[in-house]
Amino acid sequence: MGLIAAVFAALVLALAVPPLVRLFTGSYRTLASSEAALLAAVAASDLLERVSAPRFALNHEGDRLQLPPEPVPGREADPAAATLALMEPFAARYRARAVVTFERAAGHMNPATGKEEQGLIEISVKLTWEETKVPHSLDVRTLVGDLEALKPSQ
């Protein structure tokens, strides 16, 4: 009877262990992917917060900054891009890059006057990274206003 019980126990283990191993490895992959997505969201939010100061945003209207800055032969590096950087652990581990654009925001109406708002800048941060050789991207946006332009006219 002891031999039959041992063979039965070995059979049950042989059938139960492979699905459990697949479950744990799948959970680990999901956790790693979630970590990368969280780090990307934090990196994009951090960068967006640093460039959304009104003075910085208004001084860069119409600009497109690449991070890390790509050298262009015969052209000086953009000093604004040189002062900005992506979060280093994320940037290095996932070969992350970002493009920050500053554009005049169009189509935003002032509900009080019914007129189009003036002095709004839309800032977009497009973050791209690779995880296990699979490309991913995240796009975050915000509006920044020129307080002087947003004051109601007398």
N, CA and C atoms as a LAMMPS dump frame, in Angstrom:
ITEM: TIMESTEP
0
ITEM: NUMBER OF ATOMS
462
ITEM: BOX BOUNDS ff ff ff
-5.0000000000000000e+02 5.0000000000000000e+02
-5.0000000000000000e+02 5.0000000000000000e+02
-5.0000000000000000e+02 5.0000000000000000e+02
ITEM: ATOMS id mol type element x y z
1 1 1 N 0.815 -1.196 0
2 1 2 C 0 0 0
3 1 3 C 0.859 1.261 0
4 2 1 N 2.012 1.222 0.69
5 2 2 C 2.899 2.376 0.781
6 2 3 C 3.484 2.75 -0.564
7 3 1 N 3.794 1.734 -1.404
8 3 2 C 4.36 2.003 -2.727
9 3 3 C 3.315 2.644 -3.634
10 4 1 N 2.094 2.187 -3.569
11 4 2 C 1.024 2.754 -4.394
12 4 3 C 0.777 4.219 -3.997
13 5 1 N 0.791 4.506 -2.682
14 5 2 C 0.58 5.88 -2.204
15 5 3 C 1.722 6.78 -2.671
16 6 1 N 2.949 6.275 -2.655
17 6 2 C 4.099 7.073 -3.079
18 6 3 C 4.031 7.365 -4.576
19 7 1 N 3.644 6.357 -5.385
20 7 2 C 3.513 6.552 -6.83
21 7 3 C 2.383 7.543 -7.116
22 8 1 N 1.276 7.413 -6.389
23 8 2 C 0.153 8.329 -6.577
24 8 3 C 0.55 9.765 -6.202
25 9 1 N 1.278 9.93 -5.106
26 9 2 C 1.729 11.259 -4.677
27 9 3 C 2.685 11.856 -5.716
28 10 1 N 3.573 11.045 -6.259
29 10 2 C 4.502 11.524 -7.284
30 10 3 C 3.737 11.936 -8.546
31 11 1 N 2.718 11.182 -8.909
32 11 2 C 1.9 11.508 -10.073
33 11 3 C 1.154 12.833 -9.866
34 12 1 N 0.585 13.011 -8.676
35 12 2 C -0.122 14.262 -8.377
36 12 3 C 0.846 15.44 -8.43
37 13 1 N 2.025 15.29 -7.868
38 13 2 C 3.031 16.348 -7.918
39 13 3 C 3.463 16.637 -9.352
40 14 1 N 3.654 15.589 -10.133
41 14 2 C 4.081 15.768 -11.528
42 14 3 C 3.02 16.513 -12.327
43 15 1 N 1.758 16.32 -12.003
44 15 2 C 0.688 17.016 -12.713
45 15 3 C 0.445 18.434 -12.163
46 16 1 N 0.721 18.665 -10.889
47 16 2 C 0.402 19.948 -10.27
48 16 3 C 1.527 20.972 -10.383
49 17 1 N 2.778 20.549 -10.391
50 17 2 C 3.892 21.499 -10.353
51 17 3 C 4.034 22.319 -11.647
52 18 1 N 3.99 21.751 -12.851
53 18 2 C 4.171 22.582 -14.059
54 18 3 C 3.18 23.743 -14.178
55 19 1 N 1.881 23.542 -13.926
56 19 2 C 0.991 24.715 -13.985
57 19 3 C 1.332 25.775 -12.927
58 20 1 N 1.753 25.339 -11.761
59 20 2 C 2.136 26.299 -10.725
60 20 3 C 3.376 27.084 -11.139
61 21 1 N 4.331 26.428 -11.755
62 21 2 C 5.538 27.116 -12.224
63 21 3 C 5.16 28.135 -13.296
64 22 1 N 4.286 27.762 -14.236
65 22 2 C 3.827 28.705 -15.262
66 22 3 C 3.098 29.89 -14.633
67 23 1 N 2.302 29.625 -13.622
68 23 2 C 1.589 30.688 -12.93
69 23 3 C 2.563 31.677 -12.293
70 24 1 N 3.59 31.17 -11.613
71 24 2 C 4.558 32.05 -10.965
72 24 3 C 5.403 32.817 -11.983
73 25 1 N 5.818 32.185 -13.069
74 25 2 C 6.617 32.904 -14.061
75 25 3 C 5.774 33.951 -14.777
76 26 1 N 4.507 33.633 -15.038
77 26 2 C 3.607 34.623 -15.648
78 26 3 C 3.382 35.798 -14.718
79 27 1 N 3.233 35.53 -13.434
80 27 2 C 3.066 36.613 -12.457
81 27 3 C 4.313 37.473 -12.386
82 28 1 N 5.476 36.864 -12.472
83 28 2 C 6.729 37.626 -12.433
84 28 3 C 6.836 38.539 -13.662
85 29 1 N 6.482 38.019 -14.839
86 29 2 C 6.525 38.85 -16.052
87 29 3 C 5.555 40.032 -15.946
88 30 1 N 4.368 39.779 -15.432
89 30 2 C 3.387 40.847 -15.263
90 30 3 C 3.899 41.888 -14.28
91 31 1 N 4.519 41.441 -13.207
92 31 2 C 5.079 42.362 -12.225
93 31 3 C 6.178 43.205 -12.84
94 32 1 N 7.056 42.596 -13.623
95 32 2 C 8.148 43.343 -14.256
96 32 3 C 7.6 44.367 -15.241
97 33 1 N 6.596 43.985 -16.012
98 33 2 C 5.987 44.912 -16.959
99 33 3 C 5.284 46.056 -16.231
100 34 1 N 4.613 45.752 -15.146
101 34 2 C 3.952 46.786 -14.355
102 34 3 C 4.972 47.745 -13.762
103 35 1 N 6.117 47.224 -13.343
104 35 2 C 7.168 48.079 -12.796
105 35 3 C 7.671 49.052 -13.86
106 36 1 N 7.881 48.561 -15.07
107 36 2 C 8.351 49.426 -16.153
108 36 3 C 7.312 50.497 -16.479
109 37 1 N 6.039 50.123 -16.518
110 37 2 C 4.985 51.096 -16.812
111 37 3 C 4.889 52.141 -15.702
112 38 1 N 5.029 51.725 -14.458
113 38 2 C 4.996 52.671 -13.34
114 38 3 C 6.185 53.622 -13.405
115 39 1 N 7.385 53.089 -13.664
116 39 2 C 8.566 53.943 -13.781
117 39 3 C 8.419 54.922 -14.94
118 40 1 N 7.815 54.476 -16.039
119 40 2 C 7.599 55.364 -17.181
120 40 3 C 6.636 56.487 -16.81
121 41 1 N 5.566 56.163 -16.104
122 41 2 C 4.604 57.183 -15.695
123 41 3 C 5.251 58.195 -14.743
124 42 1 N 6.067 57.712 -13.831
125 42 2 C 6.751 58.608 -12.896
126 42 3 C 7.75 59.49 -13.646
127 43 1 N 8.508 58.891 -14.58
128 43 2 C 9.496 59.662 -15.349
129 43 3 C 8.811 60.731 -16.207
130 44 1 N 7.72 60.37 -16.861
131 44 2 C 7.003 61.33 -17.698
132 44 3 C 6.385 62.44 -16.853
133 45 1 N 5.806 62.094 -15.722
134 45 2 C 5.219 63.106 -14.832
135 45 3 C 6.283 64.031 -14.269
136 46 1 N 7.42 63.469 -13.904
137 46 2 C 8.529 64.273 -13.387
138 46 3 C 9.005 65.275 -14.431
139 47 1 N 9.188 64.801 -15.652
140 47 2 C 9.645 65.679 -16.726
141 47 3 C 8.589 66.748 -17.035
142 48 1 N 7.327 66.339 -17.095
143 48 2 C 6.251 67.286 -17.377
144 48 3 C 6.183 68.367 -16.297
145 49 1 N 6.361 67.978 -15.057
146 49 2 C 6.32 68.958 -13.971
147 49 3 C 7.48 69.95 -14.08
148 50 1 N 8.656 69.467 -14.468
149 50 2 C 9.813 70.355 -14.57
150 50 3 C 9.696 71.347 -15.726
151 51 1 N 9.044 70.967 -16.818
152 51 2 C 8.951 71.874 -17.975
153 51 3 C 7.676 72.712 -17.976
154 52 1 N 6.774 72.474 -17.024
155 52 2 C 5.497 73.192 -17.065
156 52 3 C 5.486 74.471 -16.237
157 53 1 N 6.632 74.898 -15.75
158 53 2 C 6.681 76.223 -15.115
159 53 3 C 6.337 77.244 -16.194
160 54 1 N 5.423 78.168 -15.917
161 54 2 C 4.976 79.092 -16.967
162 54 3 C 6.112 79.818 -17.687
163 55 1 N 7.096 80.299 -16.961
164 55 2 C 8.181 81.037 -17.615
165 55 3 C 8.947 80.119 -18.582
166 56 1 N 9.234 78.897 -18.152
167 56 2 C 9.951 77.952 -19.017
168 56 3 C 9.114 77.623 -20.242
169 57 1 N 7.842 77.305 -20.027
170 57 2 C 6.97 76.899 -21.134
171 57 3 C 6.786 78.028 -22.142
172 58 1 N 6.544 79.239 -21.657
173 58 2 C 6.319 80.367 -22.566
174 58 3 C 7.579 80.728 -23.342
175 59 1 N 8.749 80.534 -22.738
176 59 2 C 10.005 80.812 -23.436
177 59 3 C 10.323 79.76 -24.499
178 60 1 N 9.645 78.619 -24.446
179 60 2 C 9.931 77.539 -25.401
180 60 3 C 8.765 77.256 -26.342
181 61 1 N 7.837 78.192 -26.45
182 61 2 C 6.704 77.987 -27.356
183 61 3 C 7.211 77.689 -28.765
184 62 1 N 6.688 76.628 -29.355
185 62 2 C 7.098 76.216 -30.698
186 62 3 C 8.309 75.301 -30.72
187 63 1 N 8.922 75.053 -29.558
188 63 2 C 10.12 74.218 -29.499
189 63 3 C 9.763 72.738 -29.402
190 64 1 N 10.738 71.932 -29.764
191 64 2 C 10.646 70.476 -29.657
192 64 3 C 11.98 70.011 -29.09
193 65 1 N 11.972 69.513 -27.858
194 65 2 C 13.205 69.078 -27.198
195 65 3 C 13.275 67.557 -27.195
196 66 1 N 14.429 67.021 -27.562
197 66 2 C 14.643 65.571 -27.503
198 66 3 C 15.552 65.252 -26.331
199 67 1 N 15.182 64.237 -25.572
200 67 2 C 15.979 63.802 -24.429
201 67 3 C 16.267 62.319 -24.541
202 68 1 N 17.468 61.889 -24.344
203 68 2 C 18.651 62.736 -24.262
204 68 3 C 18.874 63.445 -25.595
205 69 1 N 19.501 64.63 -25.541
206 69 2 C 19.682 65.405 -26.771
207 69 3 C 20.54 64.651 -27.785
208 70 1 N 20.086 64.673 -29.031
209 70 2 C 20.864 64.033 -30.095
210 70 3 C 21.765 65.081 -30.732
211 71 1 N 23.065 64.804 -30.807
212 71 2 C 23.954 65.789 -31.426
213 71 3 C 23.683 65.919 -32.921
214 72 1 N 23.631 67.151 -33.38
215 72 2 C 23.435 67.432 -34.799
216 72 3 C 24.713 68.102 -35.291
217 73 1 N 25.379 67.505 -36.291
218 73 2 C 26.632 68.102 -36.78
219 73 3 C 26.415 69.536 -37.253
220 74 1 N 27.289 70.424 -36.815
221 74 2 C 27.227 71.809 -37.234
222 74 3 C 26.216 72.652 -36.481
223 75 1 N 25.551 72.05 -35.479
224 75 2 C 24.559 72.809 -34.71
225 75 3 C 24.842 72.647 -33.218
226 76 1 N 24.733 73.742 -32.505
227 76 2 C 24.977 73.719 -31.074
228 76 3 C 23.827 73.016 -30.361
229 77 1 N 24.151 72.296 -29.301
230 77 2 C 23.113 71.602 -28.534
231 77 3 C 22.188 72.611 -27.865
232 78 1 N 20.91 72.265 -27.785
233 78 2 C 19.923 73.124 -27.141
234 78 3 C 20.218 73.17 -25.638
235 79 1 N 20.482 74.351 -25.083
236 79 2 C 20.812 74.42 -23.659
237 79 3 C 19.671 73.954 -22.761
238 80 1 N 18.418 74.146 -23.189
239 80 2 C 17.286 73.688 -22.372
240 80 3 C 17.272 72.17 -22.281
241 81 1 N 17.53 71.495 -23.403
242 81 2 C 17.545 70.029 -23.398
243 81 3 C 18.723 69.516 -22.596
244 82 1 N 19.812 70.26 -22.582
245 82 2 C 20.992 69.825 -21.841
246 82 3 C 20.745 69.86 -20.333
247 83 1 N 19.882 70.759 -19.875
248 83 2 C 19.617 70.847 -18.436
249 83 3 C 18.566 69.844 -17.98
250 84 1 N 17.804 69.299 -18.899
251 84 2 C 16.77 68.318 -18.555
252 84 3 C 17.312 66.914 -18.777
253 85 1 N 16.873 65.997 -17.976
254 85 2 C 17.272 64.601 -18.154
255 85 3 C 16.161 63.707 -17.632
256 86 1 N 16.075 62.53 -18.214
257 86 2 C 15.131 61.536 -17.72
258 86 3 C 15.692 60.901 -16.456
259 87 1 N 14.825 60.327 -15.653
260 87 2 C 15.283 59.636 -14.449
261 87 3 C 16.285 58.566 -14.856
262 88 1 N 17.482 58.65 -14.31
263 88 2 C 18.596 57.826 -14.767
264 88 3 C 18.375 56.319 -14.668
265 89 1 N 17.9 55.761 -13.564
266 89 2 C 17.744 54.298 -13.565
267 89 3 C 16.797 53.822 -14.664
268 90 1 N 15.713 54.558 -14.864
269 90 2 C 14.744 54.175 -15.896
270 90 3 C 15.331 54.359 -17.285
271 91 1 N 15.959 55.506 -17.522
272 91 2 C 16.512 55.816 -18.848
273 91 3 C 17.549 54.789 -19.271
274 92 1 N 18.424 54.426 -18.372
275 92 2 C 19.492 53.477 -18.721
276 92 3 C 18.956 52.057 -18.871
277 93 1 N 18.123 51.647 -17.96
278 93 2 C 17.648 50.251 -17.965
279 93 3 C 16.758 49.931 -19.167
280 94 1 N 15.923 50.91 -19.572
281 94 2 C 14.954 50.663 -20.634
282 94 3 C 15.24 51.445 -21.91
283 95 1 N 16.429 52.026 -22.009
284 95 2 C 16.822 52.823 -23.188
285 95 3 C 15.723 53.834 -23.54
286 96 1 N 15.321 54.58 -22.524
287 96 2 C 14.208 55.511 -22.673
288 96 3 C 14.642 56.795 -23.37
289 97 1 N 13.703 57.362 -24.117
290 97 2 C 13.883 58.638 -24.808
291 97 3 C 12.591 59.428 -24.628
292 98 1 N 12.699 60.73 -24.725
293 98 2 C 11.503 61.57 -24.6
294 98 3 C 11.564 62.699 -25.609
295 99 1 N 10.399 63.119 -26.052
296 99 2 C 10.261 64.301 -26.899
297 99 3 C 9.258 65.207 -26.202
298 100 1 N 9.689 66.439 -25.934
299 100 2 C 8.837 67.426 -25.28
300 100 3 C 8.517 68.503 -26.301
301 101 1 N 7.221 68.76 -26.521
302 101 2 C 6.818 69.807 -27.468
303 101 3 C 6.008 70.874 -26.737
304 102 1 N 6.203 72.1 -27.169
305 102 2 C 5.503 73.259 -26.614
306 102 3 C 4.769 73.93 -27.772
307 103 1 N 3.442 73.89 -27.762
308 103 2 C 2.664 74.47 -28.857
309 103 3 C 1.559 75.355 -28.297
310 104 1 N 1.192 76.357 -29.08
311 104 2 C 0.058 77.206 -28.717
312 104 3 C -1.185 76.322 -28.711
313 105 1 N -1.913 76.323 -27.596
314 105 2 C -3.122 75.5 -27.481
315 105 3 C -4.262 76.195 -28.219
316 106 1 N -4.909 75.464 -29.085
317 106 2 C -6.005 76.03 -29.87
318 106 3 C -7.314 75.343 -29.481
319 107 1 N -8.396 76.078 -29.655
320 107 2 C -9.718 75.481 -29.461
321 107 3 C -10.207 75.472 -28.031
322 108 1 N -9.578 76.235 -27.141
323 108 2 C -10.032 76.301 -25.752
324 108 3 C -10.805 77.599 -25.558
325 109 1 N -12.088 77.462 -25.265
326 109 2 C -12.964 78.625 -25.135
327 109 3 C -13.103 79.029 -23.671
328 110 1 N -13.163 80.323 -23.439
329 110 2 C -13.45 80.859 -22.119
330 110 3 C -14.964 80.832 -21.953
331 111 1 N -15.482 80.064 -20.986
332 111 2 C -16.93 79.963 -20.839
333 111 3 C -17.592 81.292 -20.472
334 112 1 N -16.86 82.176 -19.817
335 112 2 C -17.441 83.45 -19.406
336 112 3 C -17.627 84.4 -20.585
337 113 1 N -16.665 84.391 -21.512
338 113 2 C -16.732 85.338 -22.631
339 113 3 C -17.15 84.692 -23.939
340 114 1 N -16.999 83.379 -24.046
341 114 2 C -17.302 82.687 -25.293
342 114 3 C -16.217 82.857 -26.34
343 115 1 N -15.114 83.486 -25.961
344 115 2 C -14.007 83.704 -26.899
345 115 3 C -12.91 82.68 -26.647
346 116 1 N -12.089 82.486 -27.685
347 116 2 C -10.974 81.553 -27.55
348 116 3 C -9.946 82.115 -26.582
349 117 1 N -9.45 81.23 -25.701
350 117 2 C -8.426 81.625 -24.732
351 117 3 C -7.137 81.972 -25.454
352 118 1 N -6.483 83.005 -24.99
353 118 2 C -5.178 83.39 -25.511
354 118 3 C -4.151 83.078 -24.432
355 119 1 N -2.94 82.789 -24.826
356 119 2 C -1.867 82.594 -23.859
357 119 3 C -1.803 81.213 -23.252
358 120 1 N -2.438 80.22 -23.872
359 120 2 C -2.337 78.844 -23.369
360 120 3 C -1.314 78.079 -24.195
361 121 1 N -0.424 77.403 -23.506
362 121 2 C 0.578 76.565 -24.156
363 121 3 C 0.28 75.112 -23.795
364 122 1 N 0.219 74.239 -24.805
365 122 2 C 0.056 72.807 -24.552
366 122 3 C 1.438 72.176 -24.558
367 123 1 N 1.745 71.483 -23.466
368 123 2 C 3.021 70.787 -23.357
369 123 3 C 2.738 69.298 -23.459
370 124 1 N 3.462 68.642 -24.341
371 124 2 C 3.312 67.199 -24.546
372 124 3 C 4.648 66.525 -24.286
373 125 1 N 4.626 65.464 -23.506
374 125 2 C 5.812 64.642 -23.263
375 125 3 C 5.506 63.26 -23.806
376 126 1 N 6.241 62.857 -24.835
377 126 2 C 6.09 61.506 -25.384
378 126 3 C 7.325 60.721 -24.971
379 127 1 N 7.098 59.709 -24.175
380 127 2 C 8.176 58.879 -23.64
381 127 3 C 8.145 57.527 -24.343
382 128 1 N 9.289 57.082 -24.824
383 128 2 C 9.385 55.757 -25.448
384 128 3 C 10.464 54.959 -24.72
385 129 1 N 10.244 53.667 -24.612
386 129 2 C 11.223 52.792 -23.975
387 129 3 C 11.065 51.386 -24.519
388 130 1 N 12.066 50.56 -24.264
389 130 2 C 12.039 49.161 -24.692
390 130 3 C 12.067 48.259 -23.474
391 131 1 N 11.226 47.259 -23.533
392 131 2 C 11.202 46.26 -22.474
393 131 3 C 11.216 44.893 -23.142
394 132 1 N 12.232 44.13 -22.888
395 132 2 C 12.459 42.839 -23.55
396 132 3 C 12.318 42.97 -25.068
397 133 1 N 12.95 44.008 -25.611
398 133 2 C 12.992 44.304 -27.043
399 133 3 C 11.624 44.623 -27.648
400 134 1 N 10.653 44.952 -26.799
401 134 2 C 9.325 45.351 -27.263
402 134 3 C 9.178 46.855 -26.998
403 135 1 N 8.907 47.649 -28.048
404 135 2 C 8.776 49.092 -27.832
405 135 3 C 7.464 49.453 -27.142
406 136 1 N 7.556 50.424 -26.244
407 136 2 C 6.386 50.952 -25.537
408 136 3 C 6.438 52.47 -25.596
409 137 1 N 5.292 53.115 -25.407
410 137 2 C 5.291 54.578 -25.37
411 137 3 C 4.189 55.06 -24.435
412 138 1 N 4.383 56.288 -23.967
413 138 2 C 3.429 56.944 -23.078
414 138 3 C 3.423 58.417 -23.448
415 139 1 N 2.234 58.989 -23.556
416 139 2 C 2.097 60.388 -23.936
417 139 3 C 1.298 61.098 -22.841
418 140 1 N 1.89 62.131 -22.232
419 140 2 C 1.184 62.923 -21.229
420 140 3 C 1.19 64.383 -21.677
421 141 1 N 0.11 65.081 -21.342
422 141 2 C -0.044 66.475 -21.784
423 141 3 C -0.6 67.325 -20.646
424 142 1 N -0.317 68.612 -20.749
425 142 2 C -0.896 69.579 -19.824
426 142 3 C -0.969 70.928 -20.506
427 143 1 N -1.749 71.819 -19.932
428 143 2 C -1.849 73.195 -20.428
429 143 3 C -1.228 74.133 -19.4
430 144 1 N -0.508 75.114 -19.901
431 144 2 C 0.084 76.143 -19.051
432 144 3 C -0.377 77.478 -19.597
433 145 1 N -0.793 78.362 -18.702
434 145 2 C -1.3 79.656 -19.138
435 145 3 C -0.366 80.796 -18.801
436 146 1 N -0.332 81.758 -19.689
437 146 2 C 0.341 83.023 -19.452
438 146 3 C -0.652 83.862 -18.653
439 147 1 N -0.377 84.081 -17.382
440 147 2 C -1.334 84.763 -16.52
441 147 3 C -1.672 86.169 -17.014
442 148 1 N -0.718 86.84 -17.608
443 148 2 C -0.987 88.187 -18.126
444 148 3 C -1.98 88.123 -19.295
445 149 1 N -1.815 87.131 -20.168
446 149 2 C -2.708 87.003 -21.324
447 149 3 C -4.088 86.504 -20.915
448 150 1 N -4.18 85.798 -19.785
449 150 2 C -5.456 85.243 -19.355
450 150 3 C -6.309 86.226 -18.556
451 151 1 N -5.726 87.376 -18.166
452 151 2 C -6.503 88.361 -17.431
453 151 3 C -7.609 88.902 -18.326
454 152 1 N -8.804 89.107 -17.77
455 152 2 C -9.891 89.643 -18.597
456 152 3 C -9.558 91.079 -19.013
457 153 1 N -9.902 91.402 -20.251
458 153 2 C -9.631 92.749 -20.75
459 153 3 C -10.675 93.709 -20.17
460 154 1 N -10.23 94.923 -19.911
461 154 2 C -11.107 95.942 -19.293
462 154 3 C -11.928 96.643 -20.337
